[in-house]
């Protein structure tokens, strides 16, 4: 059986070192190998320059591997690759070409490739789960995973993926449904959907929490103060919530969620991921229009 493969974009910053150290330990728990990718940006990649970069990249990888893996006893296989140009130019192709199972990246490095206010469909950015690591994150063996979802709009494949991850780490899994203020009938529908979902999930160490909160970040931040999650999980069709999660515009003092890595999975949701997401609202509207047109023919 082939090992899982993690791709980690690396540009020699402190944030990349943090992500690398996190990836080493995460890879050990899920049985994955790691490929480090360095993109040269505007610098021309000559054979000599490429050789120097590979040596530097490998030196970084080996040095930090020794520091981290001394405590876990194993060392994942590390490959190093250098590409000319910007990261975004290569991501989609390389994920397919190298059969990557997960992208692990410093949040700022990956999101810096997006234009201001640009929201991108996840498959256009990368066709695999994205794990973004905050610059101040420290890996702890996972004990609590919080999956923020809409219990009335779930996907079987996504639910299986989240459960499989929880089983790998043998953790408590919380499904967190954040909702606006609801009338009695709507709230009963949410509670009924939550109860049905729990009966359909075979994972025993699981709870579903329904919490009134219009703002996703406020909801995650509030919940992180009570439950101390080691990993947040979202399932969206685009990058909107990723960008909101790590946005510097979030003004709350010492937001707790910014210490917690975020795993973003792809799901073509029936409802917008956020009322403010232009991409989601446009896509959902287009799909509704197409569905109505289909019924009319």
N, C-alpha and C positions, 0 to 999 in steps of 0.2 A: 504493500500500500504506500503510495507516494505521500510525503509530508505536505502539510499545508504550507503555503508560501505567503509571507508578509513582504510588502514593498514599503520601504521607508525613504522618502526624499530627504536628502542630507546636504546642508550647505555650510557646515562647520560653525554654526552659531551655538550659543549655550542652550537655546530652546531645542535645537536638533539633538544635542547631547542628552538632554532630559528625555526626549522622545525615544532615543536609542536605548537608554538604560531601561526605560519602561518597556520597550518592545522586546528586549532580551528576556525579561522575566515573564511577560505575557506569552511570548513564543514558547518558553519552557513549559508553561501550563497547558497550552493547547497543542503542543507537538508540531511547531512550525519552524521552517527555515526563513532566513531574512535576506532580502536583496536590498542593498543600499544604492540609491540613485542620486548622482550629483549632476546637475545641469549647469553649464558654464555661462548661460545668459548671452550677453553680447560678445564674450571672449571667443576668439577663434580656437578651435580644438585641433592642435597639431599633434602628431604622434608623440613627440617629446613631452608636450604639456599633458597629454592624456596619461602617459606613463607616470608622470610626477603626481597627478591627481589620484590615480589608482593607488599608488604607494601611500599617499597621505591618508586617503580614505580607509585603506586597510589598516594603517597604523592606528587611526582613531578607533576603528572597530575592535581591534585586538586589545588595545589598552583598556577600553571601557568594558569589554567582555570579561577580562580578568578581574576587574573590580566588582562586577555584578555577579558573575557566574561562580565565583569562589564560594558564595553562600548557598548556591543551589545545586552545585555538583555536576552540572551538565553545561555544554556550550553549543548553541544552535549553529548550524552551517550558515556562514555569511558569504554572500557574493557581492561584488562591487561592480557598478557600471557607471560610465561617464557618457553624457550626451551633450551635444552642442545645442544651444538655444534655451528657451524658457521651459520650465517644468510643465506648464499646461499643454504645451505643444506636443509633449510625448506621452502624457499620462494614459489617455484612453487606449492608444495603440499598444503600449508596453504592458498594461494590465491584461489585455487580451493575449498578446504574444507570449508573455511569460506565465500565463495561467495563474494570476495572482488571486489569492483568496481574501486578502484584507489589505487595505492601505492604512498604515499608521504614520501620522505626520504631526509636526508642531502646527497648532492651529493657524498662527500668523503666516507661516510659510505657504501653506496650501491656499488659504483664502486671499493672500496678497495677489494671486494671479487673476482675481476677479476684479472687473472694473467697479468703481463706486456705484452702488445701487443696482448692480447687475445680479440677477438671480438666474441660475442655470439649472436645467433639468439634470438630476444626478447622473443618468446614463451618458449625458454629453460630457460630464467631467470625468467620471470613472465608473466602470461597471462592476463594482464590488463594494462591500461594506467599508465605511470610512471611520477610523478611530482617530479622533483629534485629541492630542495631549496638551493640556495647559502647561505653560512654561514653568510653573511651580509645583507640578504634580510629582508625587513620589509613589512608586508602585507599592501597593499593599495587596497581599493575596485576597482576592475578592470574597467578601462575605455578604454584600448587599448590592443587588442590581435593581435599578429602578427603570422600568420601561414606561415612558409617558405615551399614552395612546388614547384613541377614541374607542370606547368599548362597543359603540354602535357601528364601527367602520374598521373591521379587522381583516387580516389576510392570513390564511392558513400557513403558507410557506414562511411568512415572517414570524408568526407565533412559534413555529417549530424551530426556527433558527435561534430565537431568543431562549427557548427552553433548553435547546442543546448546549448553548453557552452556559446557562445556569447549571446544568448537569456537569459540565466539564469542571467547573470550579466548586461544585457542591454548595451553592449559596442559597440564601433566601432571595426570592424574586418578588418584587412589588410591581403590580400593574397600576399605574397612576393615571386616573381619568380626571382631567381638569375641565371644568365647565363653567359657563356664565350662570347668572342667576336664572333659575328655571321655575316654571309653574309646577303645580303638583303633578299633573299628568306627565309632563316631560321628564320630571325627576324620577317618577315611577318607571318610565320606559328605560331610563339609564340604569337604574338599579336592577331591573329585570334583565337587561342585556349583560350587565356585569355578572349576575348570578348564573345566567346561561353559559357565559364564557368560562367561568370557573369550573362548571361541571364538565365542560368539553376538554379541559386541559389536564393531562395526566400527571403533571409535575406536582408533587405533594407539598413542597415547601414554598407556598405561594399565597399571597394576599392581594386583593383588589381594593384600592382606595379611591373613592370618588370625592373630589374636593372642589369647592366653588372658588374659582379664580379665573379671571378673564385673560390675564397675562401669563404666558408660559414661563418666562424667566422668573417672575415673582413666585409662581407656583413651585418651580423646581428649587428656587432658593429657600423658600419657606419649608419645603419638605426636607431639604438637605440639612436644615437646622435640627430636625427631629430624628431623622433616620440614619444620617451619616452614610449615604450611599458611596460605594467605591466606583460605580460606573453608572452613568445615565445612558439610556438607549432611546432613540427616536426612530420613527419610520416615516419618511416623507418622499415626495416625488422630486424635490428640488433642494437647492442650497439655502433657502430663505432662513430656516430656523438655525442652521449651522452659523450663518452670518450674524443672526440676532444673538445667539448664545455667547459668541465671543466678541461682540461689538464693544468698542470703547465708548459708545454713547450710553451704555448702561450705567446709570449714575449711582446706583445703590452702594453704600459704603461697604467695602469688603464683601462683595457678593460670594456666597458660599459655593455656588455652582462652578465658579471659575477655578476651584481646586480639584474639580472632578472631571476626568476624561469623559468624552462623549462619543458614543458609537452611533453612527447614522446609517440606517438600512434604507433600501429603496422599497417604497410601496406606492402604487398608483391609487391614492386614496379617492374615495367617492366625495369626500368633503375637503374643503381647503385646510391646510395645516395651520393656517392663521388667517384671521380676518384681514390682516394687512399684507398678505402675500399676493402680489399681483400675478405671479406666474400660476399659482394654484387656482386662484379665482378665474383666471382666463381659461385654463385647461378644463376645469370643472364645467364652466359655462359652455365651452366648445363641445364637450362630451354630452352634456344635456341636450344641446341643440341637435347634435347628430342622432341621439337616441330618439328624440321626438320626430325628427325627419324620417327615421327608419320606421316608426310606428305609423306614420302618415302614408307610407307607400304600400 
